[in-house]
């Protein structure tokens, strides 16, 4: 009986040491789709990009912010790597001050943890922003010709 207790105690101590000495996988954590999207993205071919957080987006060139948007809603498509971000201007760009406090959309696709394709809504002769979120959802669509994507990588 004492021998069985010693063996059992030895196994328990070994198990305890194995569990307490194990490391979490901190060098390659698994990111959620939201964590992959919420990063500072840089154009691959010139300076500037988007800084996306949980509740806002800053469009930047160099170190200067061109405009800021509060995120109203993110619609994820079925592939979980693309979608539409509906936003409201909190700081309008200097070249278009009339869009302050109006709604806008930014589309993204082919999202990975280090790359993505992004397009702000724009088309020749189109609107730059809408008064209501519901209008933005109807107006800013690929079918209406608003999105031409550029490639981005995570800013270092």
N, C-alpha and C positions, 0 to 999 in steps of 0.2 A: 504494500500500500504506500509506504514512504517513497519507494522508487517511482511509482506512478505520479505522486505529487511533485517530485523533483522534475520529472519529465514534463509534466503539465506546466509548472512554473517556468522552466527553461523555454518552452514554446511560447508562453505568454510574454516573457521578457523579450524574446527574439521578435515576436510580432509587434510589440510596443516600440521597440527600437527601429524596426523597418518602417513603420508608419510615421513616427516622429521625425525621422531623418529624411523622409521623402520630400522632394521639392515640387512646388507647383510649376507648371510649364510657363514660366515668365518670359522666355525668349521667343515664343511663338504662340501668343494667346489667340483664341478664336474670337473674331470681332463679329458683332451683329451688323446687319445691313445699315442700321442707323449710325453705328460707330464708324463704319466705312465711309458713309456720306459726310459725316460731321468732321471735316478736316479742312485744312487750308490747301486749296487747289491752285496750281500755277499752270498757266498756258504752257504748252510744250514748245511753242515757237516764238514767244516774246514775253516780256516782263508784265506781270499783272495776273489777276485771277479772282477767285472767290474764296472767302473765308466763311465756311458754313458751320454754324453751331446748332444746338438743339432748338433755339428760338429765333435766330436771326442769320442774315447773310450780309456780308460786306463785300462789295465789288471794289477791288483795289488795283492800282497801277503803281508799281514800285512799292513805296511804303505808304502812299497816300490813299485814303478811302475816297472813291468817287461817289458812291451812294450806299445807303443802308436800307435793308428791308426786314420787317418782322415776318416770321413764318406764320402764316395763318393755317395752312394745311399741307400735308405731304400725301400724295396719292401714289402708292406703290403699285406697279404693274405685276402681273402674275409671275414674271421671271425673277422677281426680287432683286433685279439689278438695274431697273429703270423706273422712271416715274415723273411726276410733275410736282413742283413746289409752288404753291400759291402764296403770294406774299403781299405785304403792304409797305409802300415807301415810308420810311421814318425820316430819312434824309434824302432829299431829291438831288440828282446830279446838277451841277452848275449849269450845264448846257440845256437842261429841261426842268426848270423849277416848278412848272405847272403840274407835275405828277406827284407832288407832295401829298401824302395821306391817301393816295389812290392805289389800286390793286394791279398786280403784275404777275407773271409766271416765268419760272425757269424750269426747263426740262433737262433730264439727265438720262443717260443710258450706258450700258456696258460697264457698270460699276464694279471695281475690284477694290482691294484694300490699298492699292497704290496708283490706280489710273481710273479715269472716267471721261465720258464725253458730255459736255454741258452746252446748253444754248439758252440765252435769254431770249424772250419773245421779241421778235422784230420782223417786220416785212415792209417793203416799200409801199407807201400809201396806207399802211395799217395804223391802228391806234397804238399809243405808247403806254397807256394805262386805262383802267376803267374805274368808275365810281363805286361799283359794288363787286363783291367777291363772286357772286353768281354770274355776273357779266364776264368777269375774267375767265371763268371756267368754260363759258360758251365761246368766247372770242379767241383766246390763246390756245389754239390746237394745232397739231401737225397738219390735219386736214385743211385748215385755213391758211397754211403756208408760213407759219410764224417761226419755225425752228430750223436752223442750220447749225450743226454741232461742230465744236472745236474740241481738240484733245487736251486733257489736263493730267498732270502728275501731282503727287503729294509734294508740297513745298517743304524743303529741308530747313 
